[in-house]
């Protein structure tokens, strides 16, 4: 009888950030607050599962399996790659370390032991026979004794040619003992281990290209050797005999067998989970599939592991943990499928607190007293996807696609929802909010929502200003500045300035609409810094435009850096300005030097960090929190020089052009100088009449000491005459310079 697959409302961990987080010349990674993708899942009992969520081991109650809930968690030594359960202990591998976690009390799991022999383990399994052994896959197959569960002891380590990265599966033969099939990243075979005597495993290599994962049932082995699934008879487990093979579209990440069905999780197709009828393994037949649910549902996220429990499948993916119920026709129950992954969509740093709009996780509050080591104070799951947040002394306003919630944050350890304004227009093009006095303004597709928040326990919609498909907004004094331009081209796209002296009745007093679109924005003093999508009549797109708003009725673009952003998209990312710096986030994070608003310069760039927001976590603005999939990465801007917060004029005293050495000279002389911050330095030699002789330096340089040489030649390569010469160092951005003299003798 045909089975049906039904998707349960998932417990979603944060969407994976599959990129590295490198330091750059301008930025140093100084800390992380990461959750992350759900790399592994293991069944504890009929009511509980354990998952790896970034660096957390979490215990989920699944009694109501459509609505799993975290009931306990503990941070382990690193990102969880795999885990297994034996009795009241969880064994977790995270690279080179095995953590032993006592889960006797599900609500308070405790790491009681760590073990390592320097091998980068990624897989762990407990002996299927119930024997007291663990099998670890990595740079070797390692066998540990857990006869004392909290104190693993090395039994043996079987070196292999290449790492076991992807998969290993055990097979309990009814005739001849325990065997283990392991993927070998050499890519031209897989390994079979006889574990009848765990202290003395024997190994045989089976030639086969591109093996990634396995599934095992009585007498049959299913091997994913992309693009095929090959079926082997393993009556003799050490001598698999190939029977047949078939193709599934997409890449198969993991497989498991339950009853007469093989379940295969794939990526890269319109379907995500296939059911293959293996009643007759010689003639496997695709029975059913869970289809992609449409754009934005991200069902094709990389799947890591599938486990079975009764009539349920639990699938760990980079988007979180998914529950699938296998049902007979006529018994199916429909379940909502929310679009879902967790992102730190919005971060607000205020004093020693950081407030996060954290996707399906809702509102999170962190203590950032130690900026490099934040920790969770409290959180509130808001039942909708949190996209933005605003903070007052005692209330947080959380923006969802169709509602705004007021949350009492008087006790940051226990935030409490006090009111919700539902039924708001869905947000596609922008989600930012701005707050002035007792009114909140929110971007929406149908206009700017004006919300009365005088009584946070009873917030209400006071009106709508008719400016559709707005993106970002901010408030300066009695002005509301709004960008528009994420929709198809409209003559209204650009910057709009509204007078909100009467909060319920905004009045438009100025606009700058010379762009095809405008998106991210922040304001510093009398300048609005705006990510503009394209400039009308010009080929350049994705520019940083600086608009002088001193006269709000006549805003004027005074500076622009074309093609500074290559990845503008929808309502994602952020732009944050402080002092001399602008920070822009999306598929990369850029640091832009804006000391001269008319000439912004990209100083540094963190590639591959898919980020949604950035906030300033220190009063000086040199520490930034970057919100992305796994959580927060914390960077220090090495280019800032906020020493004692002296006025900008003090930079002159810090520039140091030193006397050349040797002096006089007749062959080569060295000229040393130091810069207080990154700047564009120009060092030139002049003769005594002021005529330029040669340019020695003309480039962007970092803060610190620098040295160049002059060999007494001019810009044509000829030796100059003996005499007195002048050398001048000028900093282009800071507009300061120093001059000294030198003597050249032939």
Buried (B, 14 or more C-beta within 10 A) or exposed (E): EEBBBBBBBBBBBBBBBEBEBEBBEBBEBBBBBBBBBBBBBBBBEEEBBBBBBBBBBBBBBBEEBBEBEBBBBBEBBBBBBBBBBBEBBBBBBBBBBBBBBBBEEBEEBEBEBBBBBEBBBBBBBBBBEEEBBBBBBBBBBBBBBBEEBEEBEEBBBBEBEBBBBBBBBBBBBEEEBBBBBBBBEBBEBBBBBBBEEBEEBEBBBBEBEEBBBBBBBEBBBBBBBBBBBBBBBBBEBBEBEEBEBBEBEBBBBBBBBBEBBBBBBBBEBEBBBBBBBBEEBEEBEBBBBBBBBEEEBBBBBBBBBBBBBEBBBBBBBBBBBBBBBBBEEEEEEEBEBBBBBBBBBBBBBEEEBBBBBBBBBBBBBBBBEEBBEBEBBBBBBBBBBBBBBBBEEEBBBBBBBBBBBBBBBEEBEEBEBBBBBEEBBEBBBBBBBBBBEEBBBBBBBBBBBBBBBEEBEEBEBBBBBEBBBBBBBBBBEBBBBBBBBBBEEBEBBBBBBBBBEEBEEBEBBBBBBBBBBBBBBBBBEEBBBBBBBBBBEEEEBBBBBBBBBEEBEEBEBEBBBBEBBEEBEEBBBBBBBBBBBBBBBBBBBBBBBBBBBEBBBBBBBBEEBBBBBBBBBBEBBBBBBBBBBBBBBBBBBBBBBBEEEEEEEEBBEBBEBBEBEEBEBEEEBBBBBBBBBBBBBBBBBBBEEEEEBBEBBEEBBBBEEBEBEBEBEBEEEEEBEEEEBBBBBBBBBBEBBBEBEBBBEE
